Amino acid sequence: MGEVWRATDEVLGRSVAVKLLLGEHADESATARFRLEAQTAARLSHPHLVAVFDFGSWEDRLFLVMELVEGRSLADLLLAQERLDPEQVARIAGQAAAGLAAAHRQGIVHRDIKPGNLMLDAEGSVKIGDFGIAQFVDDPSAALTTTGHIVGTSLYLAPERALGRTADAASDMYSLGCVIYQLLLGQPPFRSDTPTATLYQHVDTPPVPLRQRGVEMSAAFDSYLLGLLAKQPEDRPTAQQVADWFSGEAWRGQAEPLPMYRPAPPHAPAAPAPSSPAPHRSTARAVPGAASGEDSGAPTTYRLPQAAGGHGRRAAGRSRNAPRRSTREAIRRRPRVASAIAGTVAFLAAVYLGMSLFSPDASSATTPDEVTSTSGAQSPAPDDEGR
């Protein structure tokens, strides 16, 4: 489409990059696309987007004056390193997503995200360039493609683009996912002998998780990348969501700590219930046990979070009603115990009274052998001997 020259801005005295359209007699489509790049890029201003300073023509050739990026593209980096470590890829992905988010907020889709269009400056910061085939989302007529033709690179083309549908912001996110995949593995997720076969793979073939291909990375990073490569556009995260996700530590797969359990302090004896609001409780909920103010001595039981359902509610209901049933049963058992004791006492009293009334005369039951003398006094034999 064009060639890029290093140049000097004689007015401001700075180094710039000048993109010059190839051919003196470029067709109308290429000229219009080049002009669109200038108009598109002029609307964007972001640290991770290549800035456009000027646009014009020289000897019937169009030119674009841009910010000069002192560095190299990700395509050059892949040639030198083959693959990058997850730490470096996470930083690149977050910055590229931030630049795309700025473009998407302006209603602009890049449509050709690939390693050659992502530059790294001298500080290692990402710069997205070449909006030459960008499209205004709110103006489908701006697409400079004829029926049956797709503008883009087959290795990074979203499935909906391969099916001939209009590109949107989600299409850029799929392409970025392909770039991230290649940075980590050294090759894109789909590649075939012909561009057409590669497009079919984008549409029909699920991507292989990178951990299954020997890449050492967190499961969270691997899973999030598969989300970027989702076949349906609505299933992919937005550019701002991707930028936010990579700006934190979630991509490392570090688990969040669980809330600490602190047992409740022992109840003070005979302490009146305060009328102030109840203190803040932890996220774990205790199953109701004894009534307020009572200490049953049983360990406190905590119910783990579970899906809301009838079974859980019925179980909780049984747990809440259990102490009340125990109290009612204890109250019902008390009269039964008292009645049993009273009946036993009455029975023993009746037996004793009967024995006293109907026993033989004590004098006839005494024999000389039963009389013993200890200190000169006689002690009567027990009434119940031989009875």
ChimeraX attribute file (.defattr): number of C-alpha atoms within 10 A of each C-alpha:
attribute: neighborCount
match mode: 1-to-1
recipient: residues
	/A:1	13
	/A:2	15
	/A:3	10
	/A:4	15
	/A:5	13
	/A:6	13
	/A:7	15
	/A:8	14
	/A:9	12
	/A:10	8
	/A:11	6
	/A:12	7
	/A:13	8
	/A:14	11
	/A:15	15
	/A:16	18
	/A:17	19
	/A:18	24
	/A:19	21
	/A:20	20
	/A:21	22
	/A:22	16
	/A:23	12
	/A:24	11
	/A:25	10
	/A:26	15
	/A:27	9
	/A:28	9
	/A:29	12
	/A:30	17
	/A:31	17
	/A:32	14
	/A:33	21
	/A:34	25
	/A:35	17
	/A:36	21
	/A:37	21
	/A:38	22
	/A:39	15
	/A:40	23
	/A:41	22
	/A:42	16
	/A:43	12
	/A:44	19
	/A:45	14
	/A:46	15
	/A:47	15
	/A:48	22
	/A:49	25
	/A:50	24
	/A:51	21
	/A:52	24
	/A:53	15
	/A:54	13
	/A:55	18
	/A:56	13
	/A:57	11
	/A:58	10
	/A:59	6
	/A:60	12
	/A:61	15
	/A:62	20
	/A:63	22
	/A:64	20
	/A:65	22
	/A:66	24
	/A:67	18
	/A:68	19
	/A:69	21
	/A:70	11
	/A:71	16
	/A:72	15
	/A:73	20
	/A:74	20
	/A:75	17
	/A:76	14
	/A:77	17
	/A:78	17
	/A:79	10
	/A:80	9
	/A:81	11
	/A:82	15
	/A:83	18
	/A:84	17
	/A:85	14
	/A:86	19
	/A:87	11
	/A:88	12
	/A:89	19
	/A:90	23
	/A:91	17
	/A:92	24
	/A:93	22
	/A:94	22
	/A:95	24
	/A:96	25
	/A:97	27
	/A:98	24
	/A:99	23
	/A:100	28
	/A:101	23
	/A:102	19
	/A:103	23
	/A:104	22
	/A:105	13
	/A:106	15
	/A:107	16
	/A:108	24
	/A:109	25
	/A:110	26
	/A:111	26
	/A:112	24
	/A:113	28
	/A:114	24
	/A:115	22
	/A:116	16
	/A:117	16
	/A:118	24
	/A:119	27
	/A:120	20
	/A:121	16
	/A:122	11
	/A:123	8
	/A:124	14
	/A:125	17
	/A:126	28
	/A:127	24
	/A:128	26
	/A:129	23
	/A:130	19
	/A:131	24
	/A:132	22
	/A:133	22
	/A:134	22
	/A:135	25
	/A:136	21
	/A:137	18
	/A:138	11
	/A:139	10
	/A:140	11
	/A:141	10
	/A:142	15
	/A:143	17
	/A:144	18
	/A:145	13
	/A:146	9
	/A:147	7
	/A:148	7
	/A:149	10
	/A:150	17
	/A:151	16
	/A:152	17
	/A:153	15
	/A:154	23
	/A:155	21
	/A:156	28
	/A:157	27
	/A:158	32
	/A:159	23
	/A:160	19
	/A:161	20
	/A:162	22
	/A:163	14
	/A:164	12
	/A:165	11
	/A:166	15
	/A:167	23
	/A:168	22
	/A:169	22
	/A:170	23
	/A:171	27
	/A:172	27
	/A:173	28
	/A:174	27
	/A:175	26
	/A:176	27
	/A:177	27
	/A:178	27
	/A:179	26
	/A:180	25
	/A:181	25
	/A:182	22
	/A:183	26
	/A:184	22
	/A:185	20
	/A:186	16
	/A:187	17
	/A:188	17
	/A:189	24
	/A:190	21
	/A:191	16
	/A:192	13
	/A:193	7
	/A:194	9
	/A:195	13
	/A:196	11
	/A:197	13
	/A:198	20
	/A:199	25
	/A:200	16
	/A:201	19
	/A:202	26
	/A:203	18
	/A:204	10
	/A:205	13
	/A:206	14
	/A:207	18
	/A:208	12
	/A:209	16
	/A:210	21
	/A:211	15
	/A:212	9
	/A:213	9
	/A:214	9
	/A:215	15
	/A:216	14
	/A:217	17
	/A:218	16
	/A:219	16
	/A:220	14
	/A:221	20
	/A:222	20
	/A:223	14
	/A:224	17
	/A:225	24
	/A:226	20
	/A:227	17
	/A:228	27
	/A:229	26
	/A:230	22
	/A:231	20
	/A:232	16
	/A:233	21
	/A:234	9
	/A:235	12
	/A:236	23
	/A:237	20
	/A:238	20
	/A:239	27
	/A:240	17
	/A:241	15
	/A:242	22
	/A:243	23
	/A:244	15
	/A:245	19
	/A:246	20
	/A:247	16
	/A:248	11
	/A:249	11
	/A:250	16
	/A:251	21
	/A:252	16
	/A:253	13
	/A:254	11
	/A:255	9
	/A:256	7
	/A:257	6
	/A:258	6
	/A:259	9
	/A:260	9
	/A:261	10
	/A:262	8
	/A:263	8
	/A:264	8
	/A:265	6
	/A:266	7
	/A:267	10
	/A:268	8
	/A:269	9
	/A:270	7
	/A:271	8
	/A:272	8
	/A:273	8
	/A:274	7
	/A:275	6
	/A:276	6
	/A:277	6
	/A:278	7
	/A:279	6
	/A:280	6
	/A:281	10
	/A:282	11
	/A:283	11
	/A:284	14
	/A:285	12
	/A:286	13
	/A:287	14
	/A:288	17
	/A:289	19
	/A:290	16
	/A:291	10
	/A:292	8
	/A:293	13
	/A:294	10
	/A:295	12
	/A:296	10
	/A:297	7
	/A:298	8
	/A:299	8
	/A:300	12
	/A:301	12
	/A:302	12
	/A:303	10
	/A:304	9
	/A:305	9
	/A:306	7
	/A:307	7
	/A:308	8
	/A:309	8
	/A:310	9
	/A:311	10
	/A:312	12
	/A:313	11
	/A:314	11
	/A:315	11
	/A:316	15
	/A:317	13
	/A:318	12
	/A:319	14
	/A:320	15
	/A:321	13
	/A:322	14
	/A:323	15
	/A:324	14
	/A:325	12
	/A:326	11
	/A:327	12
	/A:328	10
	/A:329	11
	/A:330	11
	/A:331	11
	/A:332	11
	/A:333	11
	/A:334	10
	/A:335	10
	/A:336	10
	/A:337	11
	/A:338	10
	/A:339	10
	/A:340	10
	/A:341	10
	/A:342	10
	/A:343	12
	/A:344	11
	/A:345	10
	/A:346	10
	/A:347	11
	/A:348	11
	/A:349	11
	/A:350	12
	/A:351	10
	/A:352	10
	/A:353	11
	/A:354	11
	/A:355	11
	/A:356	10
	/A:357	8
	/A:358	8
	/A:359	11
	/A:360	12
	/A:361	9
	/A:362	11
	/A:363	8
	/A:364	7
	/A:365	13
	/A:366	14
	/A:367	9
	/A:368	6
	/A:369	6
	/A:370	11
	/A:371	12
	/A:372	13
	/A:373	8
	/A:374	7
	/A:375	7
	/A:376	7
	/A:377	9
	/A:378	10
	/A:379	12
	/A:380	12
	/A:381	14
	/A:382	10
	/A:383	13
	/A:384	8
	/A:385	7
	/A:386	6
	/A:387	7
